[in-house]
Amino acid sequence: MTQATPDPAATPGTALNTDFLLALLREAGPSGYEARPARIWLKEAGSFARTRSDSYGNAYAEIGPETGQPIILQGHLDEIGLMVSHIDDNGFLAVLNIGGWDPQVLVGQRIRLLAPDGDLLGVVGKKAIHVMEQEERTKASKLEELWIDTGLSAEEVNQKVPVGTVGVIEQSPLLLGDKLVSKALDNRVGAYIVLEALRKLSTQRVTRRIVAVGTAQEEIGVLGAQVSAYHLDPLAGIAVDVTHETKQPGVNEKKYGKAPFGSGANLSVGALFNPKVTDGLQAAGKAAGIPFTLSATPRYSGTDGDALALVRGGVPTGVVSIPNRYMHSPSEMVQLSDVQACIDIIAAWVMSLPEGELDFSRH
């Protein structure tokens, strides 16, 4: 597909485009409502690639020929969120989860509601410890026991916040040394990585069609990945997501493997994922000096790769993940060097693919 020896511009270590990443993270985009981060992603992609979107909410950026089966790179744009299900007589909002919340994480948080006539801010309310009965104090919070308080009158709430309004945690990104802390790193950072890998490839002599996809609705069932892959009918693909950083307290390395901060890209190894893709990622990483670790994934990975691998007649798939602490919280944390390693290993793998027909058969 390109020259076997990577161009000097393809070597690892390029400075990260943090302005773009931070802009993505600041936007609100729960599953099914990804338009805001998608607009940021598409605007950035438009500076070097052909762009479009579909009716499902997926965003596409591509380079190379305009026809033919592509190599695709998927990272999801959505984040976990909340949906208003009921408004009581005092204007307090009951909510349902969009994606997998630990209700303990929500207590006391600020929420941005994407109301029809403009965003509203509110706080997650819970009975104060002072007015709890003794037995209540030791019980974990349940989502149905929490509410959102906008500070508005019941009449105003009923006018401005219809049932079905969605919201996300209101939390700005924070740089802590070489770490980045933010809500929505799962998996806005993956959508960032696939586009930055495509940007890197756009500077090379690429002769295959390569498509990066900012997928929709991963957190509620890897749905956008399935729709976009069916539409594109790819030769092979990479799904990018986060995985658990394994030096944080309480993470069992026997179960999750070793993926500490600073270890680079994490590659899933398992039955669902094509061994030639996984081996190719490892070979490309070793050749270019890009750090990576391996994680055993006997069945499903819980990523877009699960859908990608099963589309049509089966798409040869690999999964690349970024070590992440405090997943599904307002303060997820990644190390910037690991983000760079994921960009580099994906670009190096694509550059390593031979010209002509590709063989991903397992036998």
Salt bridges, closest charged atoms under 4 A:
ASP7 OD2 - ARG205 NH1 3.25
GLU44 OE2 - ARG199 NH2 2.74
GLU62 OE2 - ARG50 NH2 2.78
GLU62 OE1 - ARG52 NH2 3.78
GLU62 OE2 - ARG209 NE 3.00
ASP78 OD1 - HIS76 ND1 2.77
GLU79 OE2 - LYS183 NZ 3.05
GLU79 OE2 - ARG188 NH2 2.78
ASP119 OD2 - ARG36 NH1 2.75
ASP119 OD2 - ARG112 NH1 3.14
GLU136 OE2 - LYS127 NZ 3.01
GLU170 OE1 - ARG112 NE 2.81
ASP178 OD1 - LYS179 NZ 2.93
ASP186 OD1 - HIS76 NE2 3.34
ASP186 OD2 - HIS328 NE2 2.96
GLU196 OE2 - ARG199 NH2 2.75
GLU218 OE1 - HIS76 NE2 2.96
GLU219 OE2 - HIS76 NE2 3.74
GLU219 OE1 - HIS328 NE2 3.37
ASP233 OD1 - ARG312 NE 3.82
ASP241 OD2 - HIS76 NE2 3.43
GLU245 OE1 - ARG325 NE 2.83
GLU253 OE2 - LYS247 NZ 3.18
ASP344 OD1 - LYS200 NZ 2.44
ASP359 OD2 - LYS276 NZ 3.39
